[in-house]
């Protein structure tokens, strides 16, 4: 079985930190649990990264290189390159992804 390394981009790490800090305000235990859940689900991408769906909003524009895991209510976006999975973003699925991507491109 082909193994992949899973690497987190700086923006994705910042996303996860922001999520856990927000949840931490209400519950330390929940923040830790969610942080560990997201990290462990992403770690499993080392075995079968193709299992994530192509990001629907990008697919509509003919962009098929980006995939995502849905860990409700979050969407973990990533790209496979060679033997590496790059985690690019952890986004709240209740927000408009196009708005989020525009914000990031303009930063």
C-alpha positions in Angstrom: 0.0 0.0 0.0 1.3 3.4 -1.0 1.9 5.7 2.0 1.7 9.5 1.9 3.1 12.1 4.2 0.6 14.6 5.5 1.8 18.2 5.9 -0.1 21.1 7.3 0.2 24.5 5.7 0.5 27.6 7.9 -3.0 28.8 7.0 -4.6 25.4 7.8 -2.7 25.3 11.2 -4.0 28.8 11.9 -7.5 27.8 11.0 -7.4 24.8 13.4 -5.9 27.0 16.2 -8.7 29.6 15.7 -11.3 26.9 15.8 -10.0 25.4 19.0 -9.5 28.8 20.7 -13.1 29.8 19.9 -14.4 26.5 21.3 -12.0 26.8 24.3 -13.9 29.8 25.5 -16.9 27.6 26.3 -15.3 24.3 27.0 -11.7 23.2 27.3 -12.6 19.6 27.0 -14.5 20.1 23.8 -11.7 22.2 22.3 -9.2 19.4 23.0 -11.5 16.7 21.7 -12.3 18.6 18.5 -8.6 19.4 17.9 -7.6 15.8 18.3 -10.5 14.6 16.2 -9.6 16.8 13.2 -5.9 16.0 13.5 -6.5 12.3 13.7 -8.9 12.3 10.7 -6.3 14.2 8.7 -3.6 11.9 9.7 -5.5 9.0 8.1 -5.0 10.7 4.7 -1.6 9.1 4.7 -3.2 5.8 3.6 -6.0 6.8 1.1 -6.1 10.5 0.3 -8.2 10.0 -2.8 -11.2 9.1 -0.6 -12.0 12.8 0.0 -14.4 14.4 -2.4 -13.4 17.0 -4.9 -14.4 20.4 -3.6 -17.8 21.0 -5.2 -17.4 24.8 -5.5 -14.1 24.4 -7.4 -15.3 21.4 -9.4 -18.0 23.7 -10.8 -15.2 25.8 -12.3 -13.3 22.8 -13.7 -10.8 22.7 -10.9 -10.3 19.1 -9.8 -7.0 19.2 -7.9 -8.5 20.0 -4.5 -10.2 17.6 -2.2 -11.8 17.7 1.2 -12.8 15.7 4.2 -16.0 16.8 5.8 -15.7 16.6 9.6 -19.0 18.3 10.4 -19.3 21.2 10.6 -15.8 21.7 9.2 -14.4 21.1 5.8 -10.7 20.2 5.6 -9.4 21.1 2.2 -6.2 19.5 0.8 -4.2 18.7 -2.3 -2.3 15.6 -3.2 1.1 16.2 -4.8 3.3 13.2 -5.4 3.5 11.3 -2.1 2.5 14.3 0.0 -0.9 15.5 1.1 -1.0 19.2 1.9 -3.7 20.3 4.3 -4.6 23.8 3.1 -7.6 24.9 5.1 -10.0 24.0 7.8 -13.2 25.9 7.0 -16.6 26.1 8.8 -19.1 24.6 6.4 -21.7 27.1 7.4 -19.8 29.9 5.8 -19.6 30.6 2.0 -16.4 29.0 0.8 -16.1 31.4 -2.1 -16.0 34.4 0.3 -13.4 32.7 2.4 -11.2 31.9 -0.6 -11.4 35.5 -1.9 -10.4 36.8 1.6 -7.4 34.5 1.6 -6.3 35.5 -1.9 -6.5 39.1 -1.0 -4.4 38.8 2.2 
